[in-house]
Amino acid sequence: MSELIEFEYKDLETLTDNFSEENFIYHAQYCKLYRGKIPKGWKGMECRVVTVKVWVDEAFVFPPQAYKRSWEKNLENFRDEIMILEHRSTMLSPNLPKLMGFFHEDTTQRLGVVYDLESIDVLENLFDKERFGWHNRIKVALGLAKILEHFHGNQPRYLIRDFSTAHIMLDKDFNAVLFNFFGFTGGVLGEKIKGQDIMSRKVLGSLRYVDLWIFNSETWKESMDVYSFGIILLELIRKRKVCTLAEPKTTSFEYEGHLQKMYKRRKSKLLGESRCSLVDQRFEIDESFHVSDGCRISKLAMECVRYRDECLNAKEIVEKLNKMRIVKKPPSSRRLVVPRKRHCGWMVSFRFFGW
C-alpha cells in the first residue's frame, strides 16, 4: 500500500479554487468531480494537475430523478474505493486512477479523494464532439475492455454492475479511467449482494447500460458487465447516446433491438457481416478510419449485446480489438491545439474540444 496523504477540507478548497464552477467537471453518481492544481511547494509537493472527487448524498440518475443515500452507505463506498485502488493487483493499472490521498470528516459527514490525474472530461460529455476522433474512440474502447479483463480476471473476480460513460474519465492522453466503484462486488470486497434479493441487483444509474434480463436472472453475471460495454461501444461508434433528455424512457433493450434490426437488414443487403457496419458515416473522412475496422467493431458490439449466456468474455473482447488495423498500426500521435490555462507558471492543456 502506498503512503496516502490525509487532506483537510480546506486543502480540497485550495486545490479546486473553492470548488469553483470553472473547475467543475461532472456530477456523477453520489459524487462530484473537480479539476484541481497543486501549487509548486505546497506542503513540499511538486506542481501538478489533479482531479478531486467529493461524495454527496444525492444521486441524479437517468431518467431524471434523485435518490438520497445514507452517510453509512457513502462511508462504506469510500472505504471500498480505497481498498480497491490500494490493492497491489490494481495499483499499476493505467485505466484506474492513482490515488494520492483522501479526506474524511465524521462530524460534517464529508468525504473526498484526490487523484493524480489530469482529466479532460467524463466520457458521457464527449460523444458528439467532432474532435473526439476515430483513433481515440478505439483507444478508449480498448481501455474499457482492459478494465473488464482486469476485474473479471481477478481471483476472486469482481463485478462492476454499473459500467457507464458517466463513470469513465478520459485523461490528457485519452486513456479511459474508471473512477466510480459504487456498484462493485467481489474481489477484496467480498460478495456484497445476495442472489435472491432483486433490489440488491438494481443498478442505480442510467437504464441506457442495464441489461434488462437482470430481472429474469438469479444473480448479476459477468455477461451483464459485457452487455454494458457493448452499449458503450455502440455509442462510441454511432456517435450518439442511447437516449437523450428528449427521450428519457429509451432503454438499452429498445436501443439494442433497434440496432439489431438495422444490423440484420444491412448484413442481408451486403451479403455477410464482413461488409456490414453500424459506424457513423462521418468517421469515413477520418484519416485513421478503415472500412474493415468499422465492420469488425460493429460485429463485436453486436456480439456483446446479443448473446447473454454465450457472450464473449473480456479477454476475447480485448483480443478482437487488438486485431483491428488501427490498433496494430496506430497513426502517428498528434496533440490537439486547444485553449490553454496557466498553472504554476507553465501551460497545461485541458483539451476541451472547443465546446
Protein Blocks (a to p, Z undefined) as FASTA:
>chain_A
ZZdddddfklmmmmnoooiaklpmbdcehiacddddddehiahiacdddddddddfbdcd
dddddddddfklmmmmmmmmmmmmmpmklmmpckbccdfbdcddfklopacdddddddfb
dfklmmmpmklcfklmmmmmmmmmmmmmmmmmpccdddeklacfklcccdfkopacdfbf
klgggjjnopabdfklmklmpccddfklmcfklmmpcbdcfklmmmmmmmmmmmmmnopa
fbdfklmmbcfklmmmmmmmmmmmmmmmnopaklgcfbdfklmmpmkbcfklmmmmmmmm
mmmmmmmmlcccfklmmmmmmmpmklmmccdddddddddddeehiacdehlnoZZ
